[in-house]
Amino acid sequence: MITPAARPRHDAAPIPPTTSAMPTERRALDHALAALRDNARRFARTAPAAKAALVRSCLPRLADCADAWVAAGCRAKRLRGVDQAEEWISGPLPTVRLARLYADSLDAIARSGRPPLGTGGCVRADGRVEIDAFPVSAFDRLAFLGFRGSVLLAPGIDRADAVRRQAGFYRQRAPEGGVSLILGAGNVSSIPPMDVLSKLVVEGYVCLLKMNPVNEWVGPILERALGPLVDAGVLRIVYGGAEVGQYLVEHDAVDDVHLTGSAETHDRIVWGPPGPERERRRAAGEPVLGKPISSELGNVSPVVIVPADYRDGELAAMAINLATMITNNASFNCNAAKVVITARGWAQHDAFWGLVARALGATPPRYAYYPGAAERYARLTAGRDLLIPGSAGADELPWTILRGVDPAAADPVFTVEPFCGVVSDVVLPAVEPVEFLAAATSFCNDRLWGTLNAALFLPPGLERDPAVAPALERAITELRYGTVAVNHWPALGYGVGSLPWGGHPSASLRDIQSGLGWVHNTYLLEGIDKAIVRGPLVVRPEPLWFTGNPKAVAVARRLVQQEAAPTWRGLARVVGAALW
């Protein structure tokens, strides 16, 4: 069997550097770090109840800034109409939810020393512990009817171990704390503030957030939305490109680094610039970076469709789900669907792709705002058999299906993250569901770059089948991905906050894949193997994240207010917006 170390290396050209329009001067950078350093120990030793109050004080600010936040994102990405829902769903909504859940967890730590161990759980037949972590509340159960999220712990960790490991930072008697440098993501505006909250709450760091030049537009909004953290001296936000980032990474006042970006940026920070010296250092285990680093670095994200006789409604639901995974945020997502894996002889293959093409054709092409997208698109589509539903205008790229990609070939689509609207159609020779699940698991683990997330689709009858059900559970367990979702986009695991988000721990600093470390994780679990998301194949009413949902903007706006201050009346407003 191929070991995790043999997983393919990423071979994409690096994303071109982007110049900041508002770089922070070095003197101001030094001043920000000095202020954070002065407050690091004090914050680390602040009582959990006081931290909870501080985080909770951000909730009304986040809600008040939501309209401006979304409007700025829509201007930057040139979004109109129903597509504007994406900025609600990927910006203020998950941020305000995470802040509230963290405040709740800190209150629990103040009362009993740790949060609850999820909302339940079980010891599986293989002896592994699986902890329920979503839905968190009665509100969640009503809003996400039929969905469930859980955390699978590493082998050898029993329930008692899980309790002993939980909320490790808060078991320290006199923590020193430190300064964490967060190199913010440029694609999704909730990632930087959610990374800040994760470092503050889970690890006890004060934070210097350097905005990515691509979305530095959100920086001033975050300074207002997270104003209580700034006023308390535990957060500073700065701006600049690669030179500023390098200066901060090497700064003596920085104790810890967290990066959301590319594997190439990670390796440049850890091992130095490309060349023989980098490879010598990598082989010898001699990083140039002498401080801890955590990261989330992207993925060639697979979608596995188990062969079955799907009903028309099920096939249509899968198609719109897949189209959403491709089109959301112009496909500039680390969790965007990139390789769709089906079985040879699946009778509905062509009908399914026809439905996907129709959904893509109904979704207007997007402004290709992320640097290097046109070059990556040209590289991956040259000389291919392409299906392009619709056409693209100036500064846009079309949604594009690469047909008939050979699973046995050394194809760059398996090792290059496209970071644009390209998806590959791959057919494996396995035919029957059990055989196919095993083959697809091996293909994902051994042929595709990345360890972030994977999705599996199958009808409810197969989920209950006495032969297929255990094969499905084996696939979920064996897939080396930080999030595995059944019947839905793994991005749901990112958005709910209570689940951990990150690359699978089989990666290493030498072979970083999708990164190391976890964010979110509001139950402060340790010893995590992966998050698992399960949901019904067909959902009514249509999920607000589905592309083209005409009610999504109204629902998301109400959800932000509900997450900031949950009430039954607020939930009724959310449900009403979804239904009428």
C-alpha positions in Angstrom: 0.0 0.0 0.0 1.3 3.5 -0.8 2.1 5.4 2.4 1.1 9.0 3.0 4.7 10.1 2.3 4.3 8.9 -1.3 1.4 11.3 -2.0 2.1 13.4 -5.1 3.8 16.7 -4.7 2.2 19.9 -5.9 3.8 21.2 -9.1 1.9 24.3 -10.0 3.6 27.5 -10.9 3.4 29.9 -7.9 0.7 32.5 -7.9 2.2 35.8 -9.1 2.9 38.3 -6.3 0.5 41.2 -5.8 1.5 44.7 -4.8 -0.4 46.3 -1.9 -2.1 49.6 -2.5 -1.8 50.5 1.2 1.5 49.0 2.6 2.2 49.6 6.3 5.6 51.3 6.9 8.2 49.4 8.8 8.2 51.7 11.8 4.5 51.1 12.1 5.0 47.4 11.8 7.5 47.5 14.6 5.2 49.6 16.8 2.3 47.2 16.2 4.5 44.2 17.2 5.8 46.0 20.3 2.3 46.8 21.5 1.2 43.2 21.0 4.3 41.9 22.7 3.5 44.1 25.7 0.0 42.5 26.0 0.9 38.9 25.2 1.4 37.5 28.7 -1.5 39.6 30.1 -3.9 38.2 27.5 -2.7 34.6 27.9 -3.4 34.8 31.6 -6.8 36.6 31.3 -9.6 34.6 32.8 -11.7 32.7 30.4 -14.9 34.6 31.5 -13.2 37.9 30.6 -12.1 36.5 27.3 -15.6 35.4 26.6 -16.9 38.8 27.3 -14.3 40.4 25.0 -15.1 38.0 22.1 -18.9 38.5 22.7 -18.5 42.2 22.5 -17.5 41.8 18.9 -20.8 40.3 17.9 -22.9 43.5 17.5 -20.0 45.2 15.7 -19.7 42.3 13.3 -23.4 42.4 12.6 -23.4 46.2 12.2 -20.5 46.0 9.7 -22.1 43.1 7.6 -23.7 45.3 5.0 -20.6 47.3 4.3 -18.5 44.1 4.3 -20.7 42.5 1.7 -21.0 45.6 -0.5 -17.2 46.0 -0.6 -16.8 42.3 -1.5 -19.3 42.5 -4.3 -17.6 45.6 -5.7 -14.2 43.9 -5.6 -15.5 40.7 -7.3 -18.1 42.4 -9.5 -21.0 40.4 -8.2 -24.6 41.2 -9.0 -28.0 39.9 -8.2 -28.4 36.6 -6.5 -24.6 36.0 -6.7 -24.1 38.6 -4.0 -25.3 35.9 -1.5 -21.8 34.4 -1.8 -20.3 37.3 0.0 -22.8 37.0 2.9 -22.2 33.3 3.2 -18.4 33.4 3.0 -17.9 36.7 4.9 -19.8 38.0 7.9 -22.0 34.9 8.4 -19.4 32.3 9.4 -17.3 34.9 11.2 -20.1 36.0 13.5 -21.1 32.4 14.1 -17.6 31.4 15.0 -17.2 34.4 17.4 -20.4 33.4 19.2 -19.5 29.8 19.5 -16.0 30.6 20.9 -17.6 32.9 23.5 -19.9 30.1 24.5 -16.9 27.7 24.8 -14.9 30.2 26.9 -17.9 30.6 29.2 -18.0 26.8 29.5 -14.2 26.8 30.3 -14.8 29.4 33.0 -17.5 27.1 34.6 -15.9 23.7 34.3 -12.4 24.0 32.9 -13.3 22.8 29.4 -16.1 22.9 26.8 -18.5 19.9 26.6 -17.1 17.0 24.6 -19.3 17.9 21.6 -23.0 17.2 21.7 -22.6 13.4 21.9 -20.6 10.7 20.2 -19.8 7.0 20.1 -17.1 4.4 20.1 -17.2 2.9 16.6 -16.9 -0.8 15.8 -13.2 -0.3 15.0 -12.6 1.2 18.5 -12.2 4.8 17.2 -14.0 7.7 19.0 -16.3 9.9 16.9 -17.6 13.0 18.6 -20.7 14.8 17.4 -20.0 18.5 16.9 -22.9 19.7 14.7 -25.7 20.7 15.0 -24.7 22.7 18.1 -28.2 23.9 19.1 -31.9 23.5 18.6 -31.6 26.4 16.1 -29.1 24.4 14.1 -31.2 21.3 14.1 -34.1 23.2 12.6 -32.0 25.2 10.1 -30.0 22.2 9.0 -32.5 19.5 9.2 -30.9 16.1 8.5 -27.3 17.3 8.6 -24.7 16.1 11.0 -21.1 16.9 11.6 -18.7 14.9 13.7 -15.0 14.6 14.5 -13.1 11.4 14.2 -10.2 11.2 16.6 -6.9 9.5 15.8 -6.4 5.8 16.5 -5.6 5.1 20.2 -7.4 8.0 21.7 -10.3 6.9 23.8 -13.0 9.1 25.4 -11.1 9.7 28.6 -8.0 10.7 26.6 -10.2 13.1 24.6 -11.4 14.8 27.7 -7.8 15.0 29.2 -6.5 16.6 25.9 -9.3 19.0 25.4 -8.6 22.8 25.7 -4.9 22.2 26.2 -4.0 25.9 26.5 -6.3 26.4 29.4 -4.7 23.6 31.4 -1.5 25.7 31.7 -1.1 27.3 35.1 0.9 30.4 34.0 1.0 30.6 30.2 3.4 33.0 28.6 1.4 33.5 25.5 3.0 35.1 22.4 2.5 36.9 19.2 1.1 35.0 16.2 1.6 36.4 12.7 -1.4 35.6 10.5 -0.7 35.8 6.8 -4.3 36.3 5.6 -6.0 34.6 2.7 -6.7 36.6 -0.4 -9.8 34.8 -1.7 -12.4 34.5 1.1 -12.9 37.4 3.4 -13.9 35.4 6.5 -10.7 33.4 6.6 -8.5 36.2 8.1 -10.8 37.1 11.0 -11.7 33.5 11.7 -8.0 32.6 11.8 -7.5 35.5 14.3 -10.3 34.2 16.5 -8.8 30.6 16.4 -5.4 31.8 17.5 -6.7 34.0 20.2 -9.1 31.5 21.7 -7.7 28.1 21.1 -4.0 28.9 21.4 -3.9 32.0 23.5 -1.9 34.2 21.2 -2.3 37.9 20.5 -2.4 38.4 16.7 -0.8 40.5 14.0 -2.9 40.0 10.9 -1.3 41.0 7.6 -3.9 41.3 4.9 -3.4 39.8 1.5 -3.2 42.5 -1.1 -5.9 40.7 -3.2 -8.6 41.4 -0.6 -7.0 44.1 1.6 -10.3 46.0 1.0 -11.8 44.1 3.9 -9.0 45.2 6.3 -10.5 48.5 7.4 -13.9 46.9 7.8 -12.4 44.2 10.1 -10.6 46.9 12.1 -14.1 48.2 12.9 -15.9 44.9 13.2 -13.2 43.5 15.6 -12.7 46.9 17.3 -13.0 45.5 20.8 -10.0 43.2 20.1 -8.0 46.1 18.7 -8.9 48.3 21.6 -7.8 45.6 24.0 -4.4 45.5 22.4 -4.7 41.8 21.3 -5.1 42.5 17.5 -3.4 44.7 15.0 -4.0 44.7 11.3 -1.3 45.6 8.8 -0.9 45.7 5.0 1.7 44.8 2.4 3.0 42.3 -0.1 5.6 39.6 0.0 8.4 41.9 1.3 6.3 42.9 4.3 5.3 39.3 5.0 9.0 38.2 4.9 10.0 41.0 7.2 7.3 40.0 9.7 8.0 36.3 9.5 11.6 36.9 10.4 10.9 39.5 13.1 12.1 38.6 16.6 8.7 39.7 18.1 6.8 37.0 16.2 6.6 33.7 18.0 4.2 31.8 15.7 3.1 31.9 12.0 -0.1 30.9 10.4 -0.5 31.0 6.7 -3.5 30.5 4.4 -2.1 30.5 0.9 -0.1 28.4 -1.5 2.2 25.5 -0.8 5.0 27.4 -2.6 4.6 30.3 -0.2 4.8 27.9 2.7 7.9 26.2 1.4 9.6 29.5 0.7 9.0 30.6 4.3 10.0 27.2 5.8 12.8 26.0 3.5 13.9 29.1 1.6 13.8 30.1 -2.1 13.6 27.4 -4.8 16.8 25.7 -5.7 19.3 23.1 -4.5 19.8 24.7 -1.1 16.0 24.4 -0.4 16.0 20.7 -1.3 19.2 20.1 0.8 17.5 21.7 3.8 14.3 19.8 3.2 16.1 16.5 3.0 18.2 17.3 6.1 15.3 18.6 8.1 16.9 22.0 8.5 14.2 24.7 8.0 15.2 28.3 7.7 12.2 29.2 9.9 12.9 28.7 13.6 9.4 29.1 14.9 6.1 27.1 14.7 4.0 27.4 11.6 0.5 26.2 10.9 -1.1 26.4 7.5 -4.0 25.8 5.1 -2.8 25.6 1.5 -5.4 24.4 -0.9 -6.3 21.1 -2.6 -7.1 19.3 -5.8 -10.5 18.5 -4.3 -12.2 15.3 -5.4 -15.9 14.5 -5.7 -16.7 10.8 -5.8 -20.1 9.7 -7.2 -20.9 6.1 -6.3 -22.6 4.3 -9.2 -26.3 3.8 -8.7 -29.7 4.3 -10.4 -30.4 7.8 -9.1 -33.9 9.2 -9.3 -34.3 12.3 -11.4 -34.6 14.6 -8.4 -31.4 13.0 -6.9 -29.5 13.4 -10.1 -30.6 17.1 -10.4 -29.7 17.8 -6.8 -26.2 16.3 -7.3 -25.7 18.4 -10.4 -26.6 21.7 -8.8 -24.5 20.8 -5.8 -21.5 20.2 -8.0 -22.1 23.3 -10.0 -22.1 25.3 -6.7 -18.8 23.7 -5.8 -17.3 24.9 -9.1 -18.8 28.4 -9.4 -18.8 29.7 -5.9 -16.3 32.6 -5.6 -15.3 32.2 -9.3 -13.8 28.8 -8.2 -11.1 30.7 -6.3 -11.6 28.3 -3.3 -9.3 25.8 -1.9 -12.3 23.5 -1.5 -13.7 24.0 -5.0 -14.6 20.7 -6.8 -11.7 19.9 -9.2 -11.8 16.2 -10.0 -15.1 14.3 -10.4 -14.7 10.6 -10.1 -17.3 8.2 -11.5 -17.5 4.5 -12.4 -17.1 2.9 -15.8 -20.4 1.9 -17.2 -22.4 4.1 -14.9 -25.5 4.5 -17.1 -26.3 8.1 -15.9 -22.9 9.5 -16.6 -23.8 11.5 -19.6 -27.2 12.6 -18.2 -25.5 13.8 -15.1 -22.8 15.9 -16.9 -25.6 17.3 -19.1 -27.3 18.6 -16.0 -24.1 20.0 -14.6 -23.4 21.8 -17.9 -26.9 23.2 -17.8 -26.4 24.5 -14.3 -23.0 26.0 -15.2 -24.5 27.6 -18.3 -27.2 29.2 -16.2 -24.5 30.8 -13.9 -22.9 33.9 -15.4 -19.1 33.6 -15.7 -17.2 35.6 -13.1 -14.6 38.3 -13.0 -11.2 36.4 -12.7 -9.9 38.6 -9.9 -7.2 36.3 -8.6 -3.7 36.8 -10.0 -2.5 34.2 -12.5 -5.9 32.7 -13.2 -5.8 33.2 -17.0 -2.4 31.6 -17.2 -3.4 28.6 -15.1 -6.6 28.2 -17.2 -4.6 28.2 -20.4 -2.0 25.7 -19.1 -4.6 23.2 -17.9 -7.0 23.4 -20.9 -4.5 23.4 -23.8 -5.1 20.5 -26.2 -8.0 19.1 -24.2 -11.5 17.8 -25.0 -13.4 20.7 -23.4 -17.1 21.2 -22.7 -17.7 25.0 -22.1 -21.3 25.9 -21.2 -21.7 29.5 -22.2 -19.1 32.1 -23.0 -16.9 34.5 -21.0 -16.3 38.2 -21.5 -13.3 40.4 -20.9 -11.6 39.7 -17.6 -13.7 36.6 -17.2 -13.0 32.9 -17.5 -15.6 30.3 -18.6 -16.7 27.3 -16.6 -14.9 24.4 -18.2 -15.2 20.7 -18.0 -12.2 18.6 -19.1 -13.7 15.5 -20.5 -12.3 12.0 -20.5 -9.2 12.5 -18.3 -7.2 9.3 -18.1 -7.0 8.2 -14.5 -3.8 6.2 -15.2 -2.0 9.2 -16.8 0.5 11.5 -15.1 -1.8 14.4 -15.8 -1.2 17.8 -14.3 -4.8 18.1 -13.3 -4.1 15.6 -10.5 -1.2 17.7 -9.0 -2.0 21.3 -10.0 -4.7 23.2 -8.1 -6.4 25.1 -11.0 -7.7 28.0 -8.8 -10.1 28.8 -11.6 -13.4 27.3 -13.0 -11.9 24.1 -14.4 -13.2 20.6 -13.4 -12.0 17.2 -14.7 -14.2 14.2 -15.5 -12.4 11.0 -14.5 -13.9 7.5 -14.9 -12.4 4.6 -12.9 -12.5 1.0 -14.2 -14.3 -0.2 -11.1 -18.0 -0.9 -11.7 -19.8 -2.1 -8.5 -20.3 0.3 -5.6 -18.1 -1.6 -3.0 -15.3 -2.1 -5.5 -15.7 1.5 -6.7 -15.5 3.0 -3.3 -12.2 1.2 -2.6 -10.8 2.2 -5.9 -11.8 5.8 -5.6 -10.3 6.0 -2.1 -7.0 4.7 -3.4 -7.1 7.1 -6.4 -7.7 10.1 -4.2 -5.1 9.2 -1.6 -2.4 8.1 -4.1 -2.9 10.2 -7.2 -4.3 13.6 -6.2 -2.4 16.4 -4.5 -3.7 17.8 -1.3 -5.3 16.6 2.0 -7.9 19.2 2.7 -11.3 17.9 1.7 -13.2 15.2 -0.4 -16.9 14.6 -1.1 -18.8 11.3 -1.6 -22.3 11.1 -3.2 -24.7 8.2 -3.1 -28.4 7.7 -2.8 -30.1 6.9 0.6 -30.8 3.3 -0.5 -27.1 2.6 -0.9 -26.2 4.3 2.4 -28.4 1.7 4.1 -27.3 -1.3 1.9 -25.7 -4.0 4.1 -22.7 -4.3 1.7 -22.3 -0.7 0.7 -22.8 0.9 4.1 -19.6 -0.6 5.6 -17.7 0.1 2.4 -18.8 3.8 2.7 -17.5 3.9 6.3 -14.2 2.4 5.3 -13.8 5.0 2.6 -14.6 7.9 5.0 -12.1 6.5 7.5 -9.3 5.8 5.0 -9.5 9.0 2.9 -6.6 11.1 4.0 -8.5 14.4 4.0 -9.2 16.8 6.9 -12.9 17.0 6.0 -14.9 14.2 4.2 -18.5 15.1 3.3 -21.3 12.8 2.3 -23.8 14.2 -0.2 -22.7 17.8 0.2 -19.9 20.3 -0.3 -17.2 19.9 2.3 -17.2 23.7 2.7 -20.1 23.3 5.1 -17.5 22.0 7.5 -15.7 25.3 7.2 -18.8 27.4 7.7 -20.3 25.8 10.8 -17.3 26.7 13.0 -17.8 23.9 15.5 -15.9 21.4 13.3 -12.2 21.6 12.9 -10.9 22.8 9.5 -7.5 22.0 8.0 -5.5 19.4 6.1 -5.2 15.8 7.2 -2.5 15.2 9.8 -0.7 12.7 7.5 1.1 15.6 5.9 4.5 16.8 7.2 6.6 20.0 7.2 8.7 18.4 4.4 5.7 17.3 2.3 3.1 19.9 3.4 0.2 19.0 1.1 -2.8 21.1 2.3 -1.1 22.2 5.5 -0.8 21.3 9.1 -2.9 22.4 12.1 -6.6 23.1 12.7 -8.7 26.2 12.9 -12.2 26.8 14.2 -12.8 23.7 16.3 -15.0 25.4 18.9 -15.0 22.4 21.2 -11.2 22.8 21.4 -10.6 19.1 20.6 -7.1 17.6 20.2 -5.9 14.4 18.5 -8.1 15.1 15.5 -8.0 12.8 12.4 -10.7 14.4 10.4 -14.1 16.1 10.4 -17.1 14.3 8.8 -20.1 16.0 7.3 -23.3 14.1 6.4 -26.5 15.4 4.9 -29.4 14.3 2.8 -28.9 14.1 -1.0 -32.0 16.1 -1.6 -32.8 19.1 0.6 -35.9 21.2 0.7 -36.0 24.1 0.8 -32.9 24.5 -1.4 -29.8 25.3 0.7 -28.9 28.9 0.7 -25.4 28.2 -0.6 -26.6 26.6 -3.8 -25.8 28.6 -6.9 -28.7 30.8 -8.2 -30.9 30.4 -5.1 -33.1 33.5 -5.4 -33.8 33.7 -1.6 -30.2 33.3 -0.4 -29.4 37.0 0.1 -32.5 37.6 2.3 -31.9 34.4 4.2 -28.2 35.1 4.8 -28.8 38.7 5.9 -31.3 37.4 8.6 -28.9 34.6 9.6 -26.2 37.0 10.4 -28.5 38.8 12.8 -29.6 35.5 14.2 -26.1 34.2 14.8 -25.1 37.4 16.5 -28.1 37.3 18.9 -30.1 34.0 18.6 -33.8 34.2 19.4 -36.8 32.1 18.4 -38.3 35.2 16.7 -35.1 35.6 14.7 -35.2 32.0 13.6 -38.8 32.4 12.5 -37.6 35.3 10.3 -34.9 33.1 8.8 -37.3 30.3 8.1 -39.8 32.7 6.6 -37.2 34.2 4.3 -36.3 30.7 3.1 -39.9 29.5 2.5 -41.7 32.6 1.2 
